[in-house]
Every structure is written in structure tokens, then in C-alpha cells.
Amino acid sequence: MFSRNFRARMIAVAAIWISIVLFASGLGLSIVIRRVVEAHFDHDLLDHARELADLVELDAAQRLFIARNLSDPRFSPARSGMYWQVILQNGETVRSPSLQDDLSLSLSVTPDQTREGSLPPSTALANVEGPTGPMRMVRNISEPSRLGQPVEIRIGADERLISDEMEHLNLTLMATLGLLALAMVGTAYAQVAYGLRPLQRMSRAIVDVRSGKTTRLPEDLPEEIMPLVTELNGMITANLSMVDRARVLAGSFAHALKTPLAILDEEAARLKASGQESHAQILSEQCSRMALLIDYQTARAKASTIANAGAFAVVADVLRSIINTYSRFSPGHDRRFEVEGAADVVVACDTNDLTELIGNLLDNAAKWAHDLVVVSIEDLDSSVLITVEDDGPGIPAEHRMRVFDVGTRLDDAKPGTGLGLAIARDLTSLYDGRLWIEDSRIGGAALKLALRKKGDPGSS
């Protein structure tokens, strides 16, 4: 799929690149956000430490107590993840309610656990093992004047609180980046689709050239593809000119040969009049054969021109003309002709060539028919199937390919030169059609001709 679809390849590359960039960006943002969240936690802990320092008091017996609870209620529930501990110089200690359920729990720190941070010099940061897991702790030492001695305040928060916060932030970040990825891929698709529109227009123009609607590609396309358009227009013009010259040369050649043939034919008539009938017959037959061969090659040259130009013909008109002509100028042939199906269809074939095609098929059928020739037309969407049947003896299967060879005649007693079906075959191939033989419904042979419909670029 991707090797043959330019749009799919571009979209796939854009989607992969966007995914990689956004994934890397998401990882980087997650790391930065975690650092911001950790710094926020550290500053919150420092604020709580300062608040706690203002609440430390000594009673009349010089025992340490806290004037009231901290403003953050998370220090109250047991093992909540937020803890504090106040230690006087004399070793007296007061702990947060979240540590009161187990007197063995305490907030301890060793020098190797401290880390650098952006807090004041009197404050130290540490990553320690807390009561319920890894914990971030702020250790602040101050000497309030009302106490008259230094006091150490330790406040910690579980790392899981940061992880829980990051989980919600990461989900939001992932959803945002996912929507952004979809939007960017959609934008890339729209950009590729819009960018390829000139190529689609060019493709349709080529179809129009082939179907005969026009002979040139449009010249108002983007400048990036105009060199290609110019070259293609040049090729089309050169091809048409070359075919026209070939047609003129073929016509001139045929005309130049027909005059000597006419002279030879007159000479054959004089020989016959002088009593040399055998020589006259040989000469006359060869002249007729040469004339037919000239017509055969001229028809091929003409068909090649018309096929490239995208000519068309109405099947009904051609059939009506052939049958009327055959009935009028073929005395002694009392054949009945019947037409079935959608005869008003239009095929991509020159009218003269279609006349010769169907005329040869009808002539062959009438020559072998006992009484009836049936022509049926089927519209097959992209093509038209024309079937010419007769009620004659039919054509044996072993001879159905050979009858299309130039000069082949299955019965010398029948009139003809053996060129009709050969011409029909070559004309059919020049129009990308098909011609074959099957058994007839009425007992004889059925010659089937398939041609493209007008305006359809595909083959039949």
C-alpha cells in the first residue's frame, strides 16, 4: 500500500514524526513538571516550617508545646504522608498528630541524605526513608527570642504524594498531547490532500486527453509541476503530429498504388477479352488482393490516429446505416437482421472504424447464415459488448483463432478475401478492445466485440 500510495506515505511519515516528537516532548515536559512540583512541595514544606516555628511555645514548666494545629489539616491523620517534628536543644521533642500513633516513628536524617536546593542557608533539604516510604524533608534550625534556645524543625512529605500529583498531571499531559497529535496529523493530512490537488487535477486532465475531451493539459497549475506539464503537452502535440503525418503518408501511398492497380486491372480485362482468361483471372485476383491489403493498412493507420484522439460513435446509428446499406446493395441476400439491447450506447471508437468493424462482422455472419442474423448490445458500465450471431453451420473451436489471420478462408466456395475478420481484429486491438468467437444461441457462430464506452479511460 505505502509503496504505491504517495499520499499514504506522506501521511504515515508525518504521523510517525509527529508521534516521536510529541512523545519526546511529553517525556521532557513530564520531567520538568515533576521538578516544578518537587520545588513547589519543598517551598510548601518550608512555609509550614516557618509557620510551625511561630507556634512553638514553652509552658510555665518550660515544657515544649504547640500553640495550635498547623493550617494544613493533612498533618493530623495518622500516617497521612505529611509529618513534622520539633526538637529543642535539650532534646525535648514534639511530633505531629500523624506520628502520634507510633512513638517509635521519628523524622531522622543523616548527613549523606541531605541535598542542595534553592532554600535559605539555615534550611537543609533531604531525601529520607519516612514512616510510610520515601520522603522529602525540610530541616530548619532557628532561635526564636521568646524561647531563648535554638529549635530544630523537621517537616516531611511522602514522595507518593508527589507521584499521585504527577499521575494526574501526566494523564492530563497525555490527553493534551494526544489531542494535539490528532490535530497535527489531521492538519498534515489536510495539507497533503490540498498539496496533491494539482496532481489530481493533472490526472483528470490526462484522462480527458485520453478520452478525447481535450488535447492539452491545463497550463494554470503550480509552477513546481509546470515543467512536467509542458513536457507532456509537447509529447502529446508531437505524437498527434507524428500520427497525422503517418496517416497522410499512408493515404498518399495508398493513392499512389491504386492508380497502377487500376491500370493492371484494365490490362486483366483486355487479357480476358483476348481469350486469355486464366491469366486475366490470376492478374485480377492479385490486383484485388493488393487493393484490399492497401485498404487494410490504410484502415489501421487511420484507426491509430482516431484512437489517440479519443473519437466516439453511437452504436445504433452505425448499425442502422450498415443494415440499410447491406439490404439495399446486396441483392440475393435475403437475410433477416434483428437488433437487441441498448443500441443507443456510445463507444470510444471512430464512426468510420466502428462501421468497418461491425460491417465486417455482419458481412461474415450474413455470408454464413441460413436466414437470421442477430445483433445484441450489452451495456457493461465501463464497456459495451456487441454480439453478432448467425444461424449457420458455426465455426469449429479449433479454427476460431485462425480465422483472424490475414487471408484465412475456411471455405473457398464462399466469396471473400480472408481480410474482413483480420481487419476487424486489428481495429479492435487499436481501440484497446477484444474480439472473440463463441457458440451462438441460434445455432451458428457468435462474434463478440467489446469496446470501451466514451469517456472511460480503462480497458474493456
DOZAVEX-708891 format. One line per field, with one value per residue (C-alpha): x, y, z; residue in one letter; residue number from 1. Coordinates in Angstrom, 2 decimals. Layout:
// DOZAVEX-708891
x = X,... $
y = Y,... $
z = Z,... $
aa = a,... $
i = NUM,... $
// end
This chain:
// DOZAVEX-708891
x = 0.00,2.59,4.94,2.24,0.31,2.18,-0.42,-0.39,3.41,3.45,0.74,2.47,5.82,4.16,2.26,5.40,7.47,4.73,4.38,8.13,8.41,5.36,6.46,9.90,8.28,5.93,8.82,10.72,7.68,6.93,10.47,10.28,6.83,8.00,10.88,8.47,6.11,9.01,10.22,6.67,6.48,9.83,8.67,5.37,7.28,9.47,6.36,4.95,8.28,8.13,4.52,5.44,8.36,5.93,3.71,6.43,5.95,7.20,4.78,5.41,7.28,9.48,7.90,7.60,4.15,2.50,0.08,-2.38,-2.59,-0.99,-3.21,-2.73,-5.08,-3.01,-0.65,-3.44,-4.50,-2.20,0.29,-1.20,2.10,2.64,4.70,6.51,8.77,10.15,13.35,14.76,18.42,17.89,16.45,12.79,10.64,7.09,5.62,2.68,-0.55,0.23,3.16,1.48,0.07,3.51,6.02,8.83,8.35,10.52,11.96,15.69,18.28,21.91,24.44,24.61,20.85,20.92,20.75,21.17,18.20,17.02,16.09,17.77,21.15,19.59,17.42,18.52,16.75,16.92,15.53,14.97,13.02,9.91,7.32,5.41,8.07,10.48,10.01,11.19,12.12,12.94,15.18,15.20,17.10,16.11,16.46,13.27,13.89,10.92,12.43,15.97,17.40,17.73,14.91,15.11,12.05,11.72,8.80,8.40,6.05,5.86,7.13,3.88,2.05,4.22,3.73,-0.05,0.06,2.28,-0.07,-2.92,-0.70,0.72,-2.78,-3.75,-0.49,-1.01,-4.58,-3.49,-0.59,-2.83,-5.37,-2.52,-1.15,-4.55,-4.89,-1.40,-1.93,-5.26,-3.55,-0.84,-3.49,-5.32,-2.05,-1.07,-4.55,-4.55,-0.98,-1.77,-4.88,-2.94,-1.68,-5.24,-6.34,-3.49,-4.52,-8.09,-6.76,-4.72,-7.89,-9.67,-6.85,-7.08,-10.89,-10.81,-12.35,-9.22,-5.82,-3.76,-3.16,-4.11,-1.31,-2.54,-1.05,1.58,5.00,6.56,4.83,4.63,7.88,6.26,3.03,4.98,6.87,3.68,1.92,4.90,4.77,1.02,1.44,4.40,2.51,-0.56,1.60,3.52,0.35,-1.19,1.89,1.73,-1.92,-1.18,1.72,-0.43,-3.15,-0.67,0.93,-2.44,-3.45,-0.14,-0.61,-4.24,-3.53,-1.08,-3.51,-6.30,-4.08,-3.27,-6.96,-7.71,-4.91,-6.57,-9.83,-8.06,-6.43,-9.82,-11.26,-8.42,-9.21,-6.52,-9.00,-6.72,-4.01,-6.61,-8.17,-4.83,-3.94,-7.39,-7.35,-3.91,-4.90,-7.98,-5.90,-3.37,-6.19,-7.66,-4.26,-3.82,-7.24,-6.36,-3.16,-4.84,-7.62,-5.05,-3.22,-6.47,-7.64,-4.37,-4.96,-8.54,-7.92,-5.35,-7.68,-10.50,-13.21,-16.64,-19.61,-23.27,-23.78,-27.43,-26.53,-23.78,-25.98,-28.83,-26.52,-24.86,-28.11,-29.78,-26.76,-26.48,-30.17,-30.05,-26.81,-26.70,-29.29,-29.85,-29.07,-32.47,-31.13,-33.18,-31.43,-32.60,-31.15,-31.47,-30.39,-29.25,-28.22,-28.05,-24.81,-21.73,-18.35,-14.83,-14.32,-14.37,-17.66,-15.96,-13.87,-16.88,-18.76,-15.96,-15.71,-19.39,-19.73,-17.10,-18.77,-22.22,-20.88,-19.26,-22.46,-24.69,-22.36,-22.73,-26.29,-29.20,-31.82,-31.21,-28.52,-28.99,-27.05,-27.27,-25.76,-25.00,-24.01,-21.34,-20.77,-17.24,-17.54,-20.03,-20.40,-21.64,-22.54,-23.20,-24.79,-25.94,-27.92,-25.37,-23.07,-20.83,-17.04,-15.27,-13.40,-10.04,-10.44,-11.68,-8.24,-7.06,-9.95,-8.48,-5.25,-4.81,-6.01,-7.51,-10.67,-12.41,-14.42,-13.11,-16.60,-17.76,-17.00,-14.36,-10.67,-10.00,-9.26,-12.53,-12.02,-8.29,-9.11,-11.75,-9.25,-6.58,-9.03,-10.32,-6.81,-6.03,-9.00,-7.97,-10.94,-11.48,-12.85,-13.52,-15.84,-18.30,-21.23,-24.40,-27.76,-29.36,-27.06,-24.16,-21.23,-21.33,-18.67,-18.29,-16.82,-16.03,-15.16,-14.68,-17.52,-16.94,-15.04,-13.90,-10.05,-9.83,-9.65,-12.58 $
y = 0.00,2.56,1.77,2.67,5.39,8.68,10.30,7.39,7.50,11.23,10.92,7.90,9.71,12.82,10.74,8.84,12.00,13.85,10.89,10.74,14.50,14.65,11.55,13.06,16.38,14.64,12.92,16.19,18.09,15.38,15.65,19.46,19.40,16.92,19.19,22.12,20.06,18.94,22.52,23.57,20.85,21.97,25.59,24.48,22.48,25.50,27.67,25.06,25.03,28.79,28.58,25.86,27.90,30.71,28.24,26.71,27.77,26.83,26.50,27.54,24.33,25.01,22.14,22.38,22.64,23.90,26.75,25.40,22.97,23.87,25.33,22.26,19.52,16.76,16.82,15.47,11.99,9.13,8.14,10.74,11.32,14.79,14.90,17.36,17.13,19.88,19.25,21.62,21.90,19.94,17.04,17.61,16.65,17.31,15.45,15.92,14.01,11.97,10.44,10.04,6.57,5.04,6.53,4.64,6.73,9.79,12.03,11.36,12.45,11.66,13.97,11.77,12.20,15.96,17.58,21.01,23.19,26.76,27.27,29.65,28.67,27.83,25.24,21.83,19.50,15.73,12.60,10.14,7.00,8.17,6.33,5.21,5.19,7.55,11.10,14.63,16.54,20.16,20.66,24.20,25.49,28.81,30.57,32.44,35.16,34.04,30.60,31.60,28.50,27.00,24.89,22.38,21.83,18.87,18.70,15.97,14.82,11.36,11.01,9.21,12.49,13.91,10.72,10.97,14.58,13.69,10.87,13.31,15.80,13.10,11.92,15.49,15.93,12.68,13.61,17.06,15.75,13.02,15.60,17.73,14.73,14.05,17.71,17.79,14.55,15.91,19.14,17.15,15.13,18.29,19.86,16.78,16.49,20.17,19.99,16.99,18.56,19.93,16.39,15.07,17.80,16.88,13.20,14.09,16.22,13.25,11.12,13.84,13.82,10.07,10.10,12.81,15.67,17.77,17.59,19.54,19.63,22.86,25.39,27.15,24.57,25.32,26.21,23.16,20.79,23.11,21.73,18.26,19.66,21.46,18.30,16.23,18.78,18.70,14.91,14.94,17.51,15.66,12.34,13.78,15.44,12.23,10.17,12.77,12.62,8.83,8.98,11.40,9.25,6.11,7.84,9.15,5.74,4.08,6.62,6.20,2.41,2.43,4.08,1.35,-1.27,0.22,0.02,-3.61,-4.34,-2.86,-4.98,-8.05,-7.08,-6.84,-10.24,-11.72,-10.12,-11.58,-15.06,-15.41,-15.88,-17.86,-15.18,-12.46,-14.15,-14.51,-10.89,-9.65,-11.66,-10.41,-6.82,-7.21,-8.72,-5.89,-3.33,-4.95,-5.08,-1.37,-0.66,-2.85,-0.95,2.41,1.47,0.55,3.86,5.80,3.90,4.60,8.33,8.33,6.12,8.54,11.48,9.87,9.62,8.15,6.64,5.81,2.09,2.50,4.91,2.65,-0.46,1.30,2.54,-0.86,-2.85,-0.38,-0.39,-4.18,-4.64,-2.15,-3.15,-6.90,-8.41,-12.09,-11.95,-12.35,-12.38,-11.08,-8.75,-8.30,-5.87,-6.43,-4.46,-0.89,0.13,3.83,3.42,5.41,3.72,5.18,4.43,6.46,6.16,5.05,2.44,1.15,0.95,-1.14,-3.27,-4.13,-4.22,-6.96,-8.91,-8.57,-9.46,-12.60,-13.55,-12.88,-14.90,-17.99,-17.54,-19.57,-16.96,-14.91,-12.58,-11.23,-8.26,-7.79,-4.92,-5.07,-2.06,-3.31,0.01,0.70,-1.17,-2.26,-5.85,-6.22,-9.78,-10.73,-14.19,-16.25,-19.45,-21.00,-24.00,-22.20,-22.16,-25.19,-24.45,-25.41,-22.74,-19.85,-18.29,-18.99,-17.17,-13.87,-14.40,-12.34,-14.24,-17.21,-18.68,-21.75,-22.35,-21.26,-21.65,-18.68,-15.20,-13.12,-12.48,-13.54,-9.96,-8.94,-10.56,-9.74,-6.06,-6.27,-7.85,-5.21,-2.32,-3.78,-4.03,-0.43,0.69,-1.47,-3.77,-7.53,-9.72,-13.44,-16.22,-18.37,-20.64,-18.84,-19.16,-19.71,-22.44,-20.78,-18.63,-15.66,-13.00,-10.90,-7.39,-5.49,-1.77,0.97,3.38,7.03,8.87,5.72,5.57,1.90,-1.01,-3.13 $
z = 0.00,1.10,-1.79,-4.31,-2.49,-2.31,-0.05,2.41,2.57,3.32,5.98,7.54,7.71,9.18,11.76,12.80,13.06,14.99,17.37,18.02,18.60,20.88,22.80,23.42,24.27,26.68,28.47,28.70,29.94,32.49,33.89,34.01,35.60,38.25,39.14,39.40,41.57,43.78,44.16,45.00,47.65,49.09,49.37,50.90,53.46,54.22,54.68,57.04,58.91,59.36,60.48,62.94,64.27,65.14,67.01,69.21,72.88,76.35,79.25,82.83,83.44,80.41,78.53,74.80,73.23,70.02,70.43,67.85,64.93,61.61,58.94,56.71,58.00,56.39,59.41,61.66,60.34,61.29,58.58,56.23,54.47,55.98,59.20,61.42,64.44,66.69,68.67,71.33,72.12,75.32,73.34,74.13,71.13,69.95,66.98,64.63,65.23,62.10,64.04,67.43,66.74,66.96,69.37,67.62,64.48,64.09,61.39,61.32,58.79,58.20,56.51,53.39,52.87,52.58,49.14,47.68,46.89,46.45,50.10,52.64,54.17,57.50,55.83,54.58,52.17,52.42,50.84,53.65,54.43,56.22,58.27,55.18,52.48,50.70,51.91,51.13,54.26,55.14,58.16,59.56,62.61,64.16,67.55,68.47,71.11,73.13,73.62,74.38,72.77,69.24,67.92,65.06,62.93,60.60,58.17,55.59,52.83,51.27,47.71,46.91,47.28,44.51,42.46,42.89,41.79,38.83,37.84,37.41,35.64,33.33,32.41,31.57,29.64,27.71,26.83,25.71,23.63,22.18,21.04,19.74,17.81,16.26,15.33,13.82,11.87,10.66,9.65,7.87,6.05,5.00,3.89,1.86,0.35,-0.57,-1.84,-4.06,-5.58,-8.57,-9.28,-9.08,-11.46,-13.75,-13.58,-14.55,-17.40,-18.68,-18.56,-20.57,-23.11,-23.49,-23.70,-26.36,-24.37,-24.84,-26.49,-23.93,-20.19,-18.37,-18.02,-14.86,-12.48,-9.78,-11.11,-9.41,-11.85,-14.85,-16.36,-16.35,-17.83,-20.55,-21.47,-21.54,-23.72,-26.04,-26.19,-26.90,-29.67,-31.17,-31.02,-32.73,-35.37,-35.97,-36.29,-38.62,-40.81,-40.80,-41.79,-44.64,-45.80,-45.65,-47.65,-50.20,-50.50,-50.99,-53.62,-55.45,-55.59,-56.62,-59.98,-61.13,-59.78,-61.84,-64.93,-64.14,-63.65,-67.09,-68.53,-66.97,-68.67,-72.05,-71.49,-70.74,-73.86,-75.91,-74.70,-72.03,-69.22,-66.91,-66.97,-66.66,-63.62,-61.85,-62.53,-61.47,-58.24,-57.29,-58.05,-55.85,-53.08,-53.27,-53.19,-50.09,-48.42,-49.15,-47.64,-44.69,-43.87,-44.51,-42.08,-39.43,-39.84,-39.65,-36.58,-34.80,-35.32,-34.19,-31.16,-29.82,-30.42,-28.42,-31.08,-30.34,-32.15,-31.42,-31.97,-33.05,-35.86,-37.15,-37.08,-38.85,-41.60,-42.14,-42.23,-44.59,-46.90,-46.85,-47.62,-50.47,-52.19,-51.58,-53.93,-53.48,-49.76,-48.13,-44.59,-41.69,-39.22,-35.64,-33.10,-29.34,-26.28,-25.58,-29.09,-28.14,-26.16,-27.22,-27.62,-27.79,-31.45,-34.64,-36.54,-39.76,-37.93,-35.99,-39.30,-40.76,-37.63,-37.34,-41.14,-41.38,-38.57,-40.15,-43.59,-42.18,-40.33,-43.37,-45.57,-43.39,-42.06,-43.41,-42.64,-39.47,-38.11,-34.55,-33.17,-29.39,-27.38,-23.65,-21.53,-19.08,-17.24,-18.44,-21.74,-24.38,-25.60,-29.18,-30.23,-33.87,-34.22,-37.18,-37.61,-39.95,-39.50,-36.99,-36.67,-35.17,-31.94,-33.46,-36.17,-34.03,-33.64,-37.17,-38.87,-37.65,-39.63,-42.78,-45.86,-43.98,-45.57,-44.17,-47.35,-50.75,-52.21,-50.17,-51.54,-49.78,-49.42,-45.83,-44.74,-43.08,-39.69,-39.75,-40.24,-37.51,-35.12,-35.74,-35.47,-32.20,-30.74,-31.74,-29.64,-26.65,-27.26,-27.52,-30.29,-29.90,-31.07,-29.12,-29.95,-30.98,-29.26,-32.65,-33.84,-35.66,-34.55,-32.17,-32.77,-29.63,-29.75,-26.51,-26.71,-24.14,-23.52,-24.34,-21.64,-19.78,-19.54,-18.63,-20.97,-21.93 $
aa = m,f,s,r,n,f,r,a,r,m,i,a,v,a,a,i,w,i,s,i,v,l,f,a,s,g,l,g,l,s,i,v,i,r,r,v,v,e,a,h,f,d,h,d,l,l,d,h,a,r,e,l,a,d,l,v,e,l,d,a,a,q,r,l,f,i,a,r,n,l,s,d,p,r,f,s,p,a,r,s,g,m,y,w,q,v,i,l,q,n,g,e,t,v,r,s,p,s,l,q,d,d,l,s,l,s,l,s,v,t,p,d,q,t,r,e,g,s,l,p,p,s,t,a,l,a,n,v,e,g,p,t,g,p,m,r,m,v,r,n,i,s,e,p,s,r,l,g,q,p,v,e,i,r,i,g,a,d,e,r,l,i,s,d,e,m,e,h,l,n,l,t,l,m,a,t,l,g,l,l,a,l,a,m,v,g,t,a,y,a,q,v,a,y,g,l,r,p,l,q,r,m,s,r,a,i,v,d,v,r,s,g,k,t,t,r,l,p,e,d,l,p,e,e,i,m,p,l,v,t,e,l,n,g,m,i,t,a,n,l,s,m,v,d,r,a,r,v,l,a,g,s,f,a,h,a,l,k,t,p,l,a,i,l,d,e,e,a,a,r,l,k,a,s,g,q,e,s,h,a,q,i,l,s,e,q,c,s,r,m,a,l,l,i,d,y,q,t,a,r,a,k,a,s,t,i,a,n,a,g,a,f,a,v,v,a,d,v,l,r,s,i,i,n,t,y,s,r,f,s,p,g,h,d,r,r,f,e,v,e,g,a,a,d,v,v,v,a,c,d,t,n,d,l,t,e,l,i,g,n,l,l,d,n,a,a,k,w,a,h,d,l,v,v,v,s,i,e,d,l,d,s,s,v,l,i,t,v,e,d,d,g,p,g,i,p,a,e,h,r,m,r,v,f,d,v,g,t,r,l,d,d,a,k,p,g,t,g,l,g,l,a,i,a,r,d,l,t,s,l,y,d,g,r,l,w,i,e,d,s,r,i,g,g,a,a,l,k,l,a,l,r,k,k,g,d,p,g,s,s $
i = 1,2,3,4,5,6,7,8,9,10,11,12,13,14,15,16,17,18,19,20,21,22,23,24,25,26,27,28,29,30,31,32,33,34,35,36,37,38,39,40,41,42,43,44,45,46,47,48,49,50,51,52,53,54,55,56,57,58,59,60,61,62,63,64,65,66,67,68,69,70,71,72,73,74,75,76,77,78,79,80,81,82,83,84,85,86,87,88,89,90,91,92,93,94,95,96,97,98,99,100,101,102,103,104,105,106,107,108,109,110,111,112,113,114,115,116,117,118,119,120,121,122,123,124,125,126,127,128,129,130,131,132,133,134,135,136,137,138,139,140,141,142,143,144,145,146,147,148,149,150,151,152,153,154,155,156,157,158,159,160,161,162,163,164,165,166,167,168,169,170,171,172,173,174,175,176,177,178,179,180,181,182,183,184,185,186,187,188,189,190,191,192,193,194,195,196,197,198,199,200,201,202,203,204,205,206,207,208,209,210,211,212,213,214,215,216,217,218,219,220,221,222,223,224,225,226,227,228,229,230,231,232,233,234,235,236,237,238,239,240,241,242,243,244,245,246,247,248,249,250,251,252,253,254,255,256,257,258,259,260,261,262,263,264,265,266,267,268,269,270,271,272,273,274,275,276,277,278,279,280,281,282,283,284,285,286,287,288,289,290,291,292,293,294,295,296,297,298,299,300,301,302,303,304,305,306,307,308,309,310,311,312,313,314,315,316,317,318,319,320,321,322,323,324,325,326,327,328,329,330,331,332,333,334,335,336,337,338,339,340,341,342,343,344,345,346,347,348,349,350,351,352,353,354,355,356,357,358,359,360,361,362,363,364,365,366,367,368,369,370,371,372,373,374,375,376,377,378,379,380,381,382,383,384,385,386,387,388,389,390,391,392,393,394,395,396,397,398,399,400,401,402,403,404,405,406,407,408,409,410,411,412,413,414,415,416,417,418,419,420,421,422,423,424,425,426,427,428,429,430,431,432,433,434,435,436,437,438,439,440,441,442,443,444,445,446,447,448,449,450,451,452,453,454,455,456,457,458,459,460 $
// end
